[in-house]
Amino acid sequence: RCKWCLSVPIMPDDVEILDHRESAEENAKKKARRSRWGQEPSKEQLANQQIVPAIDTDGSRPGGGMPQMVVPGMQVPGYVPGRGYLQPQVPMMDYSVQAAAAKEALEKAKKAALFQKQIQEQMAQMQGAQAHNQLKPKKLVLDSFGRELDEEGKVMPITRPVISTLKVNKDIFKSEEERKKEREHQKKVALGRFFDKSLERSKRGDRTQRRHFKFIEHGSLLKAEQRIADKVQQRRSGMDAKQDKDRDRKKEKKGEDEEMDPNLMELGTRKTKEIIIRRRDPVPEIEWWDLKAFKEDPKNADETYPWLCDDDRYSNLIEHPIPIEPAVVKEAPQQTMYLTKKERKKLRRLRRQQRNQEIRDKIKMGLIAAPPPKVKMSNLMRVLSEEAVADPSQVEAQVRAQMEKRKKDHEDRNARSKLSPEEKKAKKQQRWEAGTTGNNAAESFVSVYKIKELAGKNKYLVDINAQQFHFTGVCIIVSDMPSLVVVEGGARAIKRYRKLLLRRMKWKEDAAEDSDDSDGEGKAADGMDCQLVWDGVVKTRSFRNWKVHNLKNESEGRKVLRERGAEQYWDMMERFRPANADI
């Protein structure tokens, strides 16, 4: 029935009027199926819940007592169809457990307070007893000798206070009697019948044990110095230490306490050192190591030297000992690896990058100042944008000055890196003198040439080229005879000089005028004008410098070579016969 109009509302056929109890039961079932934690509620939890219809304060149903209109398929929160709304039942709290816990905590607090009170009382009693003892000091009782007595009248022993010290200082506190006992005990052990001296521990200690510091007692070095000085004084005065000891013993026996009168002292004989001369053995006629090589001579038995060399033990053979292989095998020489052009470029690039990176690191650490920006006319506006806009003429002048300065610095660096004329000459000489004969740089190459006629321009060319290649040797020119040229130098220079004499030189003027070769090379018609007699390697050079000799005959030429120890070169020239002579 309607509350306002007191009339029954007419509902459509598809609208169903449901009770609140039915909606509550359905809502509880759906909540049980859709648990938040993914678990279904237990039976005990469902039993604790009581399904009651929701009633307003005025006793009517929700919504002012009006029945809810529920469309089929519609879900109403808290409503179960046929049962109404669900309302959870609040469980009753048990206050007996909380009361028991509070009572137990109160008892523990009381026990702790009682225990603290007992501790404070005991501390107060101890402090009072200590204060009472301080007020009454112990009586000090001394006897007639000043020794301390106890309450019974007995002498109290004096105990030395224990002081922490090093283990080394233990011997200092020992009495003299204890030290004597230790020394006597050591002597008895050393003289014992069953003591093995090889087992005696050395004075320096066992090396296997850990070494400790050895401290020197105060005054020990001074005493040792005094003993040495006394001994030196006794040696100088000629007195013997044993006589002094005997004299001291006699004084002790007689009991003479007073000083002895020096006039009554017995005079003794001064001992001097006896010089002991040892006789050396006579010089033997023949040493013991030579006895195997000699034998007795029966003919000269009566003479002073009756020995004869044993020729049977010698022969013309030479004994060569068996060579022993070295224990350490020499390592094979490492082969030199040559890089390609691409690898050399890459290595140079990496070195340049590493060098630039080191400079950048120094700038970051503040060791060197950062270089100024490299300004050019092309990047003027990009680097100095604001300054260029403010005063372009001044900025352009500064940039041009910087460019000129950089160019001048570059030229100065190139000039400094250039070699001086003396250095250039030395470098060129070193290049021509360098030998290629392996590890031994002292060896040099030698070439011997036989020239049919040497005069005019050809003579100048032979001489000047030998000087430019820094050769040592000689050029001997003899009238009516072939000329001899001997040169000593490096392998590269010798090769160049050989090509000059055998291929490039124009020995005949007529042949030179007729030839029109572009390279200027000329060759003799018969090939006999200049011939290579011999070339090879020598260990040492025979000549000190290069010189040209114009001589009259053969004997003078031989004399020049004989003075240098190279006369064999003249013999080689005379015996030389070309390979194509018999063709």
MIRO-832056 format. One record per residue (C-alpha): x, y, z. Coordinates in steps of 0.1 Angstrom, whole numbers, plus 5000, padded with zeros to 4 digits. Layout:
residues N
XYZ;...
//
This chain:
residues 583
500050005000;501350344991;502350565020;501150885004;498150794985;497050495006;496550304974;498049984961;500450064933;499949874900;503249724888;504149594854;504149224847;507949214844;508649374878;508949144908;508549264943;511249084965;511549065002;514649205019;515548865034;515748705000;518048984987;520348955017;520848575013;521748614977;524248894984;525948685011;526348394987;527848614960;530248774986;531348424996;532048334960;533948654953;536448654981;539148924979;541948704990;541048414967;539748184996;536248075004;534948165039;534947875064;531847725079;532547875113;532648235098;529348175080;527848035113;528848355132;526948565107;523248625115;520848705088;518448965100;516249205081;517349555080;514949775100;515050145103;514850335136;511150385132;510550015128;509850025091;511849875063;514650065045;513450335022;510850455046;509050125048;508450105011;509049764995;512049764971;511349704935;513949454921;514149384885;515249024876;519049014872;519549324893;522049294922;521349484954;524249514980;523649335013;520449175000;519748794998;516548684980;514148525003;516148615035;516648995034;519749185043;522849035061;524049195094;527349045110;527048945147;529749115169;531448845191;531548895229;535048995244;536548785273;537949025299;539348745322;542448685301;543449055301;542949075339;545248775345;548048935323;547749265341;548049085375;551148895364;552949215352;552249385385;553849105405;556949125383;557349495389;557049455427;559849185426;562149415406;561649705430;562449485460;565649345443;566849705435;566249815471;568449525484;571249625461;571249985472;571349875509;574349655503;576249935485;575550175513;576949925539;580149875518;580750255514;580250305552;582850035561;585350175536;584950525551;585450385586;588650205576;590050525561;589450725592;591550465612;594850405595;596950095603;599550135630;603250135620;605349945646;609249945642;611949775662;615249925673;616749835638;614050015620;612349695607;608549685604;606649455629;603249305626;600549285654;602248975670;605649145671;607248945643;609549105616;607649145584;609549025553;610349295527;608849195494;610249355463;607449515442;606749345409;607449575381;606649485345;609749475324;611249305294;612448945294;615949075286;616249255320;615648935341;619348875345;619849225360;617749145391;619648825398;622048825427;625648745424;625148415442;622548295417;624848385388;627748185404;625447885409;624447895372;628047915360;629147625383;626247425370;627147485334;630847385342;629647055358;627446975329;630347055304;632746835323;630246555328;631146205319;628046135298;627746485282;628046495244;629746825235;628346805200;624846855214;625947175233;623947475222;626047735205;626348075221;624848255191;621648055196;619747825173;619247975139;615947795134;614447985163;613348345160;616048605166;615448845193;617049185202;620349165220;620649465243;624049585254;624349655292;625449995303;629150025306;630049695289;631749855260;633850085282;634949785303;636049605272;637949905260;639649935293;640749575293;642249615258;644149925269;645449745299;646749455278;648449695254;650049875284;651249545298;652849445265;654649775262;656049755298;657149395293;655149265323;653348935321;649848915334;650548585351;653248745373;650749005385;648248735394;650848545413;651948855432;648348925442;647848575455;651048605477;649748925491;646448765501;648248475518;650448695538;647648925547;649549245540;646949515542;649349805541;650849915509;654049755500;657249965499;658449995464;662149975475;661549625489;659949495457;661849205441;663449275408;662549045380;663948985346;662249155316;661048915291;661648985254;659948825224;662048565208;662248585170;661548235156;663248175123;661847885104;664047725079;662647685045;662947365025;665747365000;664847434964;664447104946;666347024915;663146954897;659547024907;657146744913;654846834885;657746794860;658946454871;656646274846;658246464817;661846384827;663946084834;667246024851;670346054829;672745774837;675645944819;675346264840;674546094873;677446274891;676646614878;674346874895;671446824871;671146454863;667846474844;667046414808;663846504789;661746194781;661146214744;659145894744;656346074761;656046334733;655046314697;654046544669;650346494676;648246754694;645646634719;642346804714;639946764743;636446654737;634246964735;631646984762;628247104752;627147414771;624547364799;622547654787;621347644751;621447974733;618148114723;617548154686;617848514674;614548684671;613548764636;612849124627;609249184618;608649464593;605249644593;603349724562;602650084552;599050054564;600249924598;602850194602;600150464596;597850304622;600650284647;601550644641;597850744645;597550554678;600650714692;599451064683;596050994700;597850874731;600051184732;597051414728;595151224755;597951274780;597851644773;594051654778;594451474811;597051724823;594752004814;591951844834;594151804865;595352164862;598952084856;599152284824;597052564811;594552504783;595652634749;593752924734;591152854708;592552824672;590753104655;590753144617;588953364593;586653074584;585453014620;585753374632;581953434637;581453094653;584153124679;584053494687;580453574679;579753854704;583154014701;583054004663;579754174662;580954444687;584154544669;584754334637;587854524625;589754474657;588854104660;589854044623;593254214630;593853994661;592853674642;595353764614;598053824639;597453484655;597553314622;600953474613;602253374647;601253014642;602853004608;606053154622;606252904650;605752624626;608652744604;610852784635;610152434646;611052304611;614252504611;615252374645;614652014635;616852054604;620351914605;623352154604;625752114574;628251934597;625551694609;624451634573;627951544563;628451314592;625051144585;625951094548;629350954557;627850714582;625450594556;628150514531;630550374556;627950144572;628749774565;626249504559;628349204570;626249084599;626949164635;630649244630;630649614619;634449614618;634649414587;634749604554;634449524517;637349544493;637449574455;640549564432;640349704397;642849694367;642549994344;644349994311;644750374308;643850624335;644350994327;642451314321;638751324330;638550964340;641351004365;639351294381;636151084382;637850784399;639451014425;636451234433;633950944436;636250754459;636451064482;632651114481;632050744490;634550794519;636750504508;640150414521;642650274496;645050374469;645250444432;648650364417;649350504382;652550374365;653650484330;653550214303;651649984327;648049924338;646850124368;645749964400;642750084421;642149934455;639150064475;637849974510;634450074523;630849974530;628849734509;626449994494;629250224484;631349944469;628349844448;627750194435;631550234427;631549904408;628650014386;630450344380;633750194368;632349894349;629150034333;628850414334;632450534328;633350624291;636950504289;637450594253;636650944241;635950824205;633350574217;631850834239;631451084211;629750834188;627250704214;624050894218;622550724248;620150924269;621450784302;625050884294;626350524296;629250414275;630950084271;634349994257;634349804224;636449524238;635649554275;639249544285;639749904296;638549844332;638349494348;637349374383;640249164396;638849064430;636249174455;635549034490;635549104527;638549164550;638549184588;640649494591;641449774567;644949804553;644750184544;643950484566;642850714539;642450754501;645450864480;646450874443;650150794435;651850884402;654950654400;657650574375;658050194377;656749884393;659149864422;657850194436;654250064434;655149754452;656949954479;653750164485;651649854490;654349674511;654349954536;650649904542;650949514542;648949484509;651549374483;649349074474;647049314455;649749384429;650449014425;646748954419;646649214392;649649064374;648248714375;644748824365;643348674333;639848764322;637248484316;636648584279;640448604270;640448254254;637248294236;
//
